[in-house]
Every structure is written in structure tokens, then in C-alpha cells.
Amino acid sequence: MIEIPVVDAGNQELRRVPLQEAIFGREIRADLLARTVNYQLAGRRGGNACTKRRSEVSGGGKKPYRQKGTGNARQGTARAPQFRTGGIVFGPIPHSYAHKLPKKVRRLALQVALSAKWEAGELIVLEGFHLSEVKTSAARAILAALGVERSALVVLPEADSTVELSVRNLPGIDVMRVEGVNVYDLLAHEKVVLTEAALNRLQERLA
């Protein structure tokens, strides 16, 4: 059985809770993590670059000059790509870079990412992230006590504007609800700080 300590805001161990091996005991598979990260980043790409084809540029309705006698190559329209104002050949057009990835693969990759964090000792379970008011220094003090130095993903069971506003100005610190936990953000942060309630909901979600 896998167990993890639950600590308070001062990083003092209160008790130990079990972790589901089907979620936190997975074999670390870099191929699944890479596929899922590529899937997420591809979905975020804009794909908004656009150039005009020869049918979209203005002008060109009239033959530029007569067919013979000018000494130049014959031309039928000024929209042709060899002209300065002509259309672009094979230029970029708006399109989506997103591709599909089976739901079971995404689910397994998320379990593998959590397992990697657990195996690396980068998973922290906090009894509760309680702040009486919006105060960045108070949030920084809690994170410093937990050993968070540069980068952390704080996972909450539900939206908490007090916590979200308190850590907003802390570089490298992001707050997310359980529903938004994903492979990319787990791997992009050094530490993952889960409240005990968030841990329970996360295990229910992935069970």
C-alpha cells in the first residue's frame, strides 16, 4: 500500500493517508507523457497565419499586355504568383493543428504523470490551504514552509478566489481545480501541492 503524509501549513505531519496504486503506482512511460503533451500543445496552437491565393488578390481581370511583340513572356493575368502583387503559391491558410488522442490514453497518461511526481518526491498533500484574507505574503510563507522554492502547481477541490488572488503575483506558482489537472501542467511545475480534499476528489475522478 502506498501512503503519503498529510501536513499542515507549517509542514508538520498530521497523519498518513493511502494512495490508490492504480493511480499513483503506474509504471513511468515517457512515450505516453510525450504523446499527451504534444496533443495538448497542438490543441493550443492558433493556426491563424494566412496568405492570399491568386483567386483572392485584387485586380488581374485584364490581360497585362498584348500577347506578342513586347519581348516579354506572355502573361494572362497580373494575379499570377510571379508578379509582385500576385497571389502566393502554397502559402499558409488558417487551420487547426489539433489531433485526436483516445480518452483511455489521456487518462492513463495523467495517472503516469501523477505516479512520476509521487516517485520523484514532488507530491505534497496539505490539510487545507486556508487564508483569512487576500495576502500574497501569507501564501508565500505557506509555500516556503512546504519547501516550494521556485515552481509549484496548487490543486484545490473548488474555486477559491482568496487563494487564487493571493498567489497570482508569485512567479512560477499556479492554482488549478481538480477538474483542470492535466499532464502538461503537472510536468511543467517542480512541485504539486494538493489539499487533502483535492486528493480525494482526484482519486475519485481517476478511479
N, C-alpha and C positions, 0 to 999 in steps of 0.2 A: 504493500500500500504506500502511495506517495502522500506525504504530509508537508504542509508549509506553515510556518509560524504567522500568526496574526499579531501585528504590532500596533502600538498606539502612536500618537503624534510625536512622542519622544523617542520612538524606535525601541520601546521596551516590549518584549514578548509577553503577550497575554495568554495565548493558547495556541494549539496547533489544530488545523482543520485538514481533512483529507482532500486530495485532488483525484479526479477521475483519470485513471490511466489511459482510457480511450481518447482522452483529450490532451493530457499533459505528458503522456508516456509514449508518444509516437516516435518511430524511427525518423531521424533527421534526413530529409530528402531535398537536396539543393535543387533538383530538377523541378519539383513541384513548386517550390518557392519562386524560382526564376520564371516559370510559366505564368504564375499568378501575378507577379509584379509586372511582367510585360503586358498581361491582359489589362491590368488596372491603368497603367500609364498610357497604353494605346487608346483606351476609352477617354482619357483626359485630353488627348491631342485635338487641337482645333480643326485642322484641315481646311483653313479658310483662304489659303493662297489661291489667287485667281488671275488668269490672263485671258485675253480675248482671242478667239479663233478668227479665221478670215471671214466667217459669216457674221461676226459680231462687231467688227470695226466699221466706222462710218466711211462713206464715200465708196468709190470704186464701181459705180454704176456705169460709167462711161469708159470706153477704151482709152488708155492714157495717150496714145499717139497712133498714127496710122501704121498699118502692118508693114509696109515696105518703104525703102528709100531713106530711112533715118540713120542707118548704120548701127542701130542698136538692136538688141534681141527683141523679138516680137513679144508683146505683152497684151493680155486681155483685160486685166483689172489691176487697179492700184491696191487692192486688198491682199494681193499675194504676199507671202512672207518675206520675199527678197526686198520689198520696199520698206522704207523707214516707217511709214505709217500703216504697214500691212499687219496681218494677223500673226499670231505666234503658233508655231508648229509644236504639237505635243507639250504645250505648256501646262502648268498645274491648274486644276479646277477644284472647287470645293467638294470634299468628300470625307467620309468618316473612316478613321483608322481602326475603329473598334472591331473586335472579333469575338467569337463565342468561345466560352470555356464551360464545360459541364459543371453543373451545380455540385455534384459529388466531388469533383476535383477541387473546386474552390473551398468547399467545406473541409476536405482533408488537408489542404494547404494551410488553412487557418489553424487547424489542430497542430500541424507540424511547426508552424511559427511559434505557437504558444509553448510547445514542447522544447523548442530551441531556447526560448527565453528562460524557461524553468531549468534546463540543463546547464545554461551558462550562469545561473545565479542572478539573473537580471529581473526576476519577478518579485515584486513586493506586495504583500496584502496588508492594507491599512484598515484598522477597525472602522474608521469613518473620517472623511475629510471635512471637518466641521470648522466653519469660520463664522464668527458672530457678525462681522461686517466686511465690506469690500476693502481689503487691505493687502497690498502686494507684499509688504514686508512680513506679514504673518504667514502668507502662503510660502514665501521663500524660506522662512525659518523651519516650517514643517518639512519641506523637501530637503533642506540641508541636513536635518536630523536623520532623515531616511537614507542619507548618503547619495542623494542626487546632486551631481556637480554641474553637468552641462546639458543633459538631454533626457527627457522623460515624457512618457505618454500617461496621463492620468485618466483612468477609466471610471466613470460614475454610473450608478444604476439609472439615474434620470437626470434631466436638466437641472442645473443649479447655477443660477446667474451669479451668486456671490462668489463661488469658486472660480467660475469662468472669467469673471471680470478681474479677480484678484491675480490670476496667473497670466492674464493677457499680455502684460508687458515683460514677462520673464522670457528671455531668449532661450529657444530650444525646448520649451515646455508647451505641450498641447493638451487640451482637455477633450474627451470624447465620451459619448454614451455607449453603453454596451452594444446597442443596435448598429453602431458605426464602426466597431472594431474590425480591422482588415489587415491583411498580410503586409501591405506596403508600410503602413504607419507603425506596425509592431516592429518591423525590421529597421525602420528609419530612426528609431529612438533607442538610446542606450538602455534605459530602464523602463519598465512598465509597472505603474503603481495602480493597483486595483483596490477599491474598497471591498470590504467583505460582502456587502450586498451585491456589488457588481460581479464579484467572483461567482456567487451563487446563480445569478441570472445568466452569466456567460456559460456556465456549465449546463444550465437548463436549455439554453439556446443550441448548444452543440452536442447535447447528449444523443 
